[in-house]
Amino acid sequence: MRAAVYARVSTVDQEPENQLQEIRRYVQARGWTAVEYVDRGVSGAKDRRPSLDQLVTDARRRRFDVLVCWRLDRLGRNLKHLITLLDELQALGIAFVSLAEGIDATTPAGKLQMHILGAIAEFERERIRERVLAGLQRARTQGKRLGRPRVQPPVEQLRRVAGLTAQIAAERLGVSRSTIKRWRRRAASKPRSGLGIVSAPTKPDDPGGGA
């Protein structure tokens, strides 16, 4: 079995050898081949960890079958990150071993632990989704407009191409014909704006032109 070994120390003064030696003995006893991923001088709170990021990339490419770490806090930034990571590994069919906590997902009992962690991850995702939906509903109740703000049509540009067909106006302004037609509709919906924008009549060679 191909194993990925992960170790991390928070400062450059620390050495990961204490973690690695214990993991190497375990991997050797199991008869696995191993590739080591080590982050040195990287705090567990950091979002980006070069070796861990590479490990996740290799996991998605199915380059190993089991991930082994010394302790859970060496792997995850926090509980949420840890559960999400383990959930992804489980979805990829990659087993997980943490020596200090005695978690071994290559065994039936360990697989049960992973299923429980996966259920916790699903629960956390649903809580986040509920909070997002509640926030959107609250914003609607307060009359707030959701989504990106509507872009106002460029009045001066439209004046320069007033009277031209949508196709020709689009070519002049370097935009699509549908954009020109949308701008003209929005400008026409403001009768008091004094824009004075007039669309050209539809011609046989310009189907769909005009406003």
C-alpha positions in Angstrom: 0.0 0.0 0.0 1.2 3.5 -0.8 1.3 5.8 2.2 1.6 9.6 2.4 3.3 10.7 5.6 2.6 14.2 6.9 4.4 16.0 9.6 4.5 19.7 10.6 6.4 21.9 13.1 5.4 25.4 13.9 8.8 27.1 14.0 12.1 26.7 12.1 13.9 25.9 15.3 11.8 22.7 15.8 12.6 19.5 14.0 9.9 17.1 12.7 12.1 14.0 13.2 10.3 13.0 16.4 7.1 12.7 14.5 8.7 11.2 11.4 10.6 8.5 13.3 7.5 7.1 14.9 5.5 7.3 11.7 8.3 5.6 9.7 8.4 2.7 12.2 4.7 2.3 11.9 4.8 2.4 8.1 7.6 -0.1 8.0 5.8 -2.5 10.3 2.8 -2.4 8.0 4.9 -3.1 5.0 3.9 0.1 3.2 5.9 2.3 0.9 5.9 6.0 1.9 6.3 9.5 0.5 6.9 12.2 3.1 5.3 15.7 3.1 6.8 18.0 5.8 5.9 21.6 6.6 8.6 23.3 8.6 8.1 26.6 10.4 4.4 26.7 9.4 1.8 27.5 12.0 -1.3 25.3 12.1 -3.5 28.4 11.8 -2.1 29.3 8.4 -4.5 28.8 5.4 -1.7 27.9 3.0 0.8 25.1 3.8 3.0 24.1 0.8 3.5 20.4 1.7 -0.1 19.9 2.8 -1.4 21.6 -0.3 0.8 19.3 -2.4 -0.5 16.3 -0.4 -4.1 17.2 -1.2 -3.2 17.6 -4.9 -1.6 14.2 -5.0 -4.5 12.7 -3.1 -6.9 13.9 -5.9 -4.5 12.3 -8.4 -4.7 9.0 -6.5 -1.0 8.9 -5.9 -1.3 7.2 -2.5 -3.8 4.9 -0.7 -3.5 6.0 3.0 -2.5 9.2 4.8 -0.5 8.8 8.1 0.1 11.6 10.6 1.4 11.7 14.1 -1.5 13.6 15.7 -4.6 15.3 14.4 -3.5 18.8 15.3 -0.5 18.4 13.0 -2.9 18.0 10.1 -5.9 20.3 10.5 -6.0 24.1 11.1 -9.0 23.7 13.2 -11.8 21.2 13.7 -13.8 22.4 10.7 -10.7 22.2 8.4 -9.8 18.8 9.7 -13.3 17.3 9.2 -13.5 18.8 5.7 -10.1 17.3 4.8 -10.9 13.9 6.2 -14.3 14.0 4.4 -12.5 14.6 1.1 -10.1 11.8 1.7 -12.9 9.5 2.4 -14.7 10.5 -0.8 -11.5 9.8 -2.7 -11.2 6.3 -1.1 -8.1 7.2 0.8 -7.7 5.7 4.3 -6.4 7.7 7.2 -4.2 6.9 10.2 -3.4 9.1 13.2 -1.0 7.4 15.6 -1.6 9.5 18.8 -5.4 9.1 18.7 -5.4 5.5 17.5 -7.5 6.2 14.4 -6.9 3.6 11.7 -9.3 3.8 8.8 -7.8 0.7 7.3 -9.7 -1.4 9.9 -13.5 -1.7 10.3 -13.5 0.2 13.6 -11.4 3.0 12.0 -13.8 3.1 9.0 -16.7 3.6 11.4 -14.8 6.5 13.0 -14.4 8.1 9.5 -18.1 7.7 8.8 -18.8 9.5 12.1 -16.5 12.3 11.1 -18.1 12.4 7.7 -21.5 12.8 9.3 -20.2 15.7 11.4 -18.8 17.3 8.2 -22.2 17.0 6.5 -23.9 18.4 9.6 -21.5 21.4 9.5 -22.2 22.0 5.8 -25.9 22.0 6.4 -25.5 24.5 9.3 -23.5 26.8 7.1 -26.2 26.5 4.3 -29.0 27.3 6.8 -27.1 30.4 8.1 -26.6 31.6 4.5 -30.3 31.1 3.6 -31.4 32.8 6.8 -29.1 35.8 6.0 -30.6 36.1 2.5 -34.1 36.0 3.8 -33.3 38.6 6.4 -31.9 40.9 3.7 -35.0 40.4 1.5 -37.2 41.2 4.5 -35.3 44.5 5.0 -35.8 45.4 1.4 -32.1 45.0 0.4 -31.3 44.2 -3.2 -29.4 41.0 -3.6 -26.8 40.2 -6.2 -24.6 42.5 -8.2 -25.8 46.1 -8.6 -27.3 46.9 -12.0 -24.9 48.6 -14.4 -26.2 51.8 -15.8 -26.0 52.1 -19.6 -23.2 54.5 -20.8 -25.3 57.4 -21.9 -22.7 59.3 -23.9 -21.7 56.2 -25.9 -25.3 55.4 -26.7 -25.8 59.0 -28.0 -22.9 58.6 -30.4 -24.5 55.6 -32.0 -28.1 56.7 -31.8 -30.0 55.9 -35.0 -27.6 53.1 -36.0 -28.7 49.5 -36.1 -27.8 47.3 -33.2 -25.2 45.4 -35.2 -23.4 48.5 -36.4 -23.6 50.2 -33.0 -22.2 47.1 -31.3 -19.2 47.1 -33.8 -18.6 50.8 -33.1 -18.6 50.4 -29.4 -16.8 47.0 -29.3 -19.6 45.1 -27.5 -22.1 42.5 -28.4 -25.4 43.2 -30.2 -27.3 41.9 -27.2 -25.4 44.3 -24.9 -26.4 47.2 -27.1 -30.1 46.2 -27.1 -30.0 45.8 -23.3 -28.5 49.2 -22.8 -31.1 50.8 -25.1 -34.0 49.1 -23.3 -32.7 50.4 -20.0 -32.2 53.9 -21.4 -35.7 53.9 -23.0 -37.2 52.8 -19.6 -36.2 56.3 -18.2 -38.5 58.7 -20.0 -37.5 61.7 -17.8 -33.8 61.2 -18.2 -33.6 63.3 -21.4 -31.3 60.9 -23.1 -32.7 61.4 -26.5 -31.5 57.9 -27.6 -33.2 56.7 -30.7 -32.8 53.2 -32.1 -32.6 52.6 -35.8 -35.5 50.7 -37.4 -35.0 47.0 -38.0 -33.6 46.3 -41.5 -33.9 43.0 -43.4 -30.2 42.5 -43.0 -30.3 43.1 -39.3 -32.9 40.7 -37.8 -33.7 41.7 -34.2 -32.1 45.2 -34.5 -33.5 48.3 -32.9 -34.8 48.5 -29.4 
